[in-house]
Amino acid sequence: MKYVLSICFIALLSACNNSDKKNEPISEKYKTTGTIERIDALLDAIIDTSAKAEIIAEGMDWSEGPVWIEKHNMLLFSDVPRDTIFKWTEEKGKEVYLTPSGYTDTVKRGGEMGSNGLTLDAAGNLVLCQCGNRQMAKMNAALDNPKPTYITIAGKYDGKRFNSPNDAVYNSKGELFFTDPPYGLEKQMDDPKKEIAFQGVYKVKTDGTVVLVTDSLTRPNGIAFLPGEKTLLVANSDPDKPNWYAFDANEDGSFANRRIFYSAAGYDKSLKGLPDGFKVDRNGNVFATGPGGVWIFNKEAKLLGKIKLDNAASNIALSPDEKTMYITNDMYILRLKMRK
């Protein structure tokens, strides 16, 4: 009888202990960072009040150009100084995907040589803004078998080499638009190898012809269209002109009516980051990296809120359902599950 009672007591004690464990908080897989500032109630329909930015990868020198590849369930992103593209998956975390990613010459050089912005063309090829090679290129290999061999999409304008292509977007016609600031040149504006006097925004037509969209911006960076492709937005990562600009897309393929879509002028200079890469969702909401994190506007350029981060954010990727945001955040890669 004593033996039976002892067994019953132990079982009861074990059940109590297990019950206590069930009530213990479950440890999170990823650390979180930052806070969400809600400036307008419209943000609540975009980002749940419980949403938090998770640090899903770290250890980069300067992360850039994220793109989500749905077919392979992976995020690709550039580490520009390390001339490497990494991939991240939920199963294996961060892994080297492709190197060299932006500079394939044998002549040694410094500066930001790697790829920057990444995107996919209509055929699913990986398209890269190559800082070191100073060109727009596509990887000459399948996404699931990456190789550092590249086909030039555009390398010159008017016979002169680009500065260092930075970010890119395709329109529905298959035309490629990209920005060309001096950041990838070793001495930037003072580099003796700089061949083009201005910092341009360009269009590559489907026949390969390169057309200048504008030469009026001091540091063109992130680029995207609002829904309908009648308005092109371009970020300007100049601390003296920290603006997001809008251009009207005309029927003849030209662009006009440059204006400020939103300005960060007067921002707190202690905040890290400038208007840089951004993405636009199908409703016209703009998720733009800027001073202090990510600024969120609607298509009418109304500021809805900010994701406030300690480190400089450089670019954004969205999942196909536009419910998850990925942020390149200096040495970190962040994931924000915006809503269910």
LOFI-793753 format. One record per residue (C-alpha): residue in three letters; z, x, y. Coordinates in steps of 0.02 Angstrom, whole numbers, padded with zeros to 5 digits, always signed. Each point is the difference from the previous one (the first is absolute). Example, Ala and Ser with C-alpha at 12.3 -4.5 7.8 and 13.67 -1.06 7.14 Angstrom:
ALA+00390+00615-00225SER-00033+00069+00172
END
This chain:
MET+00000+00000+00000LYS+00045+00142+00120TYR-00167+00081-00040VAL-00094-00161+00037LEU+00095-00023+00164SER-00038+00179+00050ILE-00185-00026-00033CYS+00003-00160+00104PHE+00092+00087+00143ILE-00123+00144+00003ALA-00148-00120+00000LEU+00078-00099+00143LEU+00034+00160+00099SER-00179+00059-00028ALA-00070-00167+00057CYS+00106+00010+00159ASN-00061+00177+00034ASN-00181-00051-00026SER+00025-00148+00116ASP+00066+00117+00133LYS-00154+00113-00021LYS-00117-00148+00022ASN+00081-00034+00168GLU-00020+00181+00057PRO-00142+00030+00124ILE-00157+00067-00083SER-00050+00170+00068GLU-00167+00001+00090LYS-00142+00105-00070TYR-00050+00061+00173LYS+00095+00045+00156THR-00037-00106+00152THR-00026+00051+00180GLY-00026-00073+00172THR+00031-00171+00074ILE-00109-00148+00048GLU+00006-00057+00180ARG-00053-00181+00021ILE-00071-00029+00172ASP-00086-00167-00033ALA+00039-00136-00127LEU-00180+00009-00061LEU+00048+00159-00093ASP+00105-00102-00123ALA-00159-00067-00080ILE-00062+00179-00026ILE+00157+00096-00050ASP+00151-00078-00086THR+00167+00029+00083SER+00062+00086-00158ALA-00145+00124-00010LYS+00039+00186+00002ALA-00107+00156+00002GLU+00019+00101-00161ILE-00029+00188-00012ILE-00112+00008-00154ALA-00055+00183+00019GLU+00053+00150+00102GLY-00029+00186+00024MET-00164-00004+00098ASP-00038+00115+00147TRP-00089-00139+00095SER-00058-00156-00091GLU-00152-00098+00057GLY-00141-00119-00043PRO+00074-00113-00137VAL-00112-00114-00101TRP+00053-00116-00141ILE-00115+00002-00152GLU+00028-00167-00086LYS-00109+00039-00153HIS+00111+00147-00045ASN+00162-00067+00072MET+00024+00157+00103LEU+00024+00056+00179LEU-00099+00150+00061PHE+00052+00095+00156SER-00037+00166+00085ASP+00117+00144+00033VAL-00105+00075+00138PRO+00077+00176+00018ARG+00003+00023-00189ASP-00184-00049-00018THR+00049-00119-00140ILE-00012-00183-00045PHE+00145-00068-00100LYS+00009-00158-00100TRP+00153-00109-00027THR+00027-00125-00139GLU+00154-00101-00044GLU+00001+00078-00174LYS-00017+00185+00043GLY+00040+00015+00184LYS-00088+00135+00102GLU-00132+00110-00080VAL-00137+00117+00064TYR-00164-00095-00002LEU-00128+00112+00086THR-00004+00174+00078PRO-00079+00066+00105SER-00025-00165+00088GLY-00067+00051+00169TYR-00053+00183+00004THR-00114+00078-00129ASP-00064+00155+00091THR+00051+00171-00065VAL+00043+00066+00174LYS+00187-00007+00025ARG+00064-00098+00148GLY+00157-00085+00062GLY+00037-00167+00080GLU-00014-00172-00076MET-00137+00026-00129GLY+00025-00145-00119SER-00065-00176-00009ASN+00073-00126+00121GLY-00054-00182-00007LEU-00056-00069-00168THR-00097-00157-00040LEU-00119-00074-00130ASP-00182-00044+00023ALA-00080-00157-00070ALA-00036+00088-00165GLY+00181+00053-00020ASN-00026+00184+00041LEU+00140+00096+00085VAL-00052+00041+00178LEU+00095+00137+00092CYS+00021+00057+00179GLN-00008+00188-00031CYS+00085+00098+00138GLY-00042+00174-00065ASN-00181-00037-00047ARG-00018-00100+00163GLN-00093-00141-00083MET+00006-00171-00077ALA-00027+00016-00187LYS+00018-00091-00164MET+00072+00071-00159ASN-00137+00031-00127ALA+00103-00060-00147ALA+00078-00158-00070LEU+00170-00052+00065ASP+00080+00022-00171ASN-00074+00176-00021PRO+00019+00082+00173LYS-00091+00162+00038PRO-00009+00101+00163THR-00187-00022+00018TYR-00064-00094+00151ILE-00157-00078+00070THR-00019+00005+00189ILE-00017-00170+00082ALA-00003+00067+00178GLY+00029+00178+00061LYS-00082+00012+00170TYR-00041-00100+00156ASP-00149+00053+00105GLY-00008+00162-00101LYS+00181+00047+00033ARG+00143+00003-00124PHE+00139-00127+00018ASN+00175+00052+00054SER+00102-00065-00147PRO-00027-00180-00059ASN+00167-00089-00004ASP-00009-00183-00052ALA-00137-00117-00060VAL-00046-00179-00040TYR-00153-00090-00070ASN-00068-00163+00067SER-00075-00136-00110LYS-00175+00072+00027GLY+00050+00162-00083GLU+00002+00098+00163LEU+00134+00134+00013PHE+00101+00021+00160PHE+00112+00151+00030THR+00098+00092+00133ASP-00016+00185+00041PRO+00148+00078+00093PRO+00029+00190+00004TYR+00157+00007-00108GLY-00081+00087-00149LEU-00066+00145+00104GLU+00114+00152-00006LYS+00017+00006+00191GLN-00042-00183+00027MET-00076-00025+00173ASP-00007+00188+00031ASP-00081+00045-00164PRO-00156+00107+00025LYS-00081-00088-00149LYS+00009-00169+00087GLU-00182-00053+00024ILE+00015-00175+00076ALA+00076-00010+00174PHE+00076-00173-00024GLN+00106-00089-00131GLY-00113-00134-00069VAL+00000-00160-00100TYR-00155-00013-00110LYS-00097-00119-00110VAL-00100+00057-00152LYS-00138-00127-00032THR-00051-00041-00178ASP-00151+00115+00016GLY+00115+00146+00046THR-00036+00001+00186VAL+00153+00047+00104VAL+00026-00102+00159LEU+00129+00034+00135VAL+00109-00153+00030THR+00101+00075+00144ASP+00045+00168+00075SER+00126-00074+00122LEU+00163+00023-00097THR+00104+00158+00014ARG+00072-00001-00178PRO-00082-00136-00107ASN+00095-00023-00161GLY+00028-00159-00103ILE-00144-00123-00010ALA-00025-00177-00069PHE-00085-00166+00036LEU+00082-00166+00039PRO-00056-00139-00119GLY-00180-00051+00035GLU-00044+00179+00051LYS-00034-00050+00180THR+00140+00112+00064LEU+00027+00183-00044LEU+00173+00073+00028VAL+00031+00187+00023ALA+00167+00086+00022ASN+00016+00142+00124SER+00130+00129-00052ASP+00019+00077+00173PRO+00179+00004+00069ASP-00073-00023+00174LYS-00106-00149-00053PRO+00092-00076-00150ASN-00111-00153-00017TRP-00090-00106-00126TYR-00173-00041+00067ALA-00117-00145-00038PHE-00191-00001+00007ASP-00118-00147-00015ALA-00129+00017-00140ASN-00168-00061+00064GLU-00138-00079-00104ASP-00112+00152+00025GLY+00130+00114-00080SER+00064+00074+00162PHE+00179-00008+00065ALA+00058-00044+00175ASN+00142-00066+00108ARG+00128+00134-00039ARG+00173-00064+00041ILE+00181+00030-00047PHE+00051-00110-00145TYR+00181+00057+00015SER+00084+00147+00086ALA+00156+00096-00049ALA+00007+00080+00173GLY+00178+00030+00056TYR+00064+00016-00179ASP+00160+00096-00036LYS-00060+00180-00019SER+00143+00037-00120LEU-00089-00109-00129LYS-00114+00090-00122GLY-00182-00048-00020LEU-00146-00065+00103PRO-00135-00133-00023ASP-00079+00061-00162GLY-00067-00086-00155PHE+00010-00188-00025LYS-00061-00144-00107VAL-00046-00180+00040ASP+00031-00144-00121ARG-00114-00150-00027ASN+00099-00101+00129GLY-00027+00132+00134ASN+00176+00071-00004VAL-00003+00184+00046PHE+00120+00122-00085ALA-00011+00153+00112THR+00095+00163-00011GLY+00068+00049+00170PRO+00151+00071+00090GLY+00154-00028-00107GLY-00085-00075-00153VAL-00120-00146-00029TRP-00045-00124+00137ILE-00058-00173-00056PHE-00116-00104+00109ASN-00094-00161-00028LYS-00185-00013+00040GLU+00041-00055+00178ALA+00088+00168+00026LYS+00173-00079+00002LEU+00134+00119-00061LEU+00093-00087-00141GLY+00116+00138-00059LYS+00023+00179-00054ILE+00049+00095-00156LYS+00113+00131+00079LEU-00004+00169-00087ASP+00081+00168+00035ASN-00155+00101-00045ALA-00176-00014+00066ALA-00111-00126-00090SER-00185+00041-00011ASN-00092-00137-00094ILE+00008-00160-00102ALA-00071-00073-00160LEU+00011-00181-00055SER-00005-00071-00176PRO-00144-00120-00038ASP+00115-00151+00018GLU+00064+00075+00164LYS+00180-00026-00052THR+00042+00184-00020MET-00017+00135+00132TYR-00006+00187-00034ILE+00044+00119+00143THR-00032+00187+00012ASN+00158+00058+00089ASP-00009+00189+00026MET+00079+00073-00158TYR+00025-00173-00078ILE-00104-00140-00074LEU+00077-00171+00031ARG-00029-00167-00082LEU+00047-00163+00085LYS-00010-00157-00104MET-00026-00116+00147ARG+00016-00167-00088LYS-00008-00078-00172
END
